[in-house]
Amino acid sequence: MPVDYTLYGGDHSLFTGKARAYMRYKGLHWEERPATREVYHNIILPNIDAPIIPVLQTADGEYVQDTTDIIDFLEARHPRHQYIP
């Protein structure tokens, strides 16, 4: 099954963990990739302009950085089983 989102982050990042838990709760089609040196150089820095994780990439090539912004972005796209009261 093709993925709709790619989450770039770190295993021990609490912010990545929060985004990961949210995406699992929502049942989204996504995959997680570690933010390696190559990912920072080729994906994160060119699209975010800062070496910060987590970063969400959509299948359409949109990028969202910051856990709160990622959750707000996804809530607008997937309002079923609303996460934010």
N, C-alpha and C positions, 0 to 999 in steps of 0.2 A: 504494500500500500504506500503510495507516495506521501511524503510529509508536507504539511502546510507551513511548518515553522522549524527553524533551527535555533537552538539556544546555545550561545557560546558563553562558557563560564568556567568555574573551577570547582573541583570536588569539595573543597573545604571552605568555599565562599558562602557565608550565611545569606548573602543577597541572591546568589545563584540558587541556593536551596529554597528560598522563598518562592522564586519564580518557578522552579522545578515542581514544587508541591502544588502550586496553583494550577499549572498546566496539567498535572496528573489528575487533580480534582475535577477539572473541566472536561477531561477525556479527549483532549485535542490530539491531532495527528502531528507529532513533533519528534525531533531527535535532539540529543545534546552532544555537543562537541567540545572538547577541552580547548581552552584559549591558549594554544601553544604560541611559541615565538612566531611561527609562520602565519598563524591565524591573526595575531596582532598586526603583523606587518602587511599582510595581504587583504584582510577583511576589516578588522576593527578600526585601525588608524585611518585608512582611506575613507571610511564611511561615517565614523563617529568623531574623528579628529582628537581623540583622547584615548589613552591606554586604560580603559575602564571596563569592567564586566559587572553584571551580565549584559549581553547584547542579544537581542532577538532579531532574526532575519526572517522575513516572510518569503513565501514562494514567488511573490511578485517583485522581490528585490528591495522591499522597504526595510529600514533598520530602526530599531527602537532601543534606547539605552536607559537604564535605571529601572530598578525593580518596580517601583510604583507606576512609572510610565508604561512599562510592559503590561502590568496588570490592567491599568486603565484602557490601554489600547485593545487588549484582548477582550475585556468586558464589553466594549462597544461593538466588537465583531461577533461575540458569542454571549448574548445576554441570558440564555437559558441557564437555569441553576445559578442565579446571580450570587456572586461571591461577596459583593459589597452591599451592605444593607441600605 
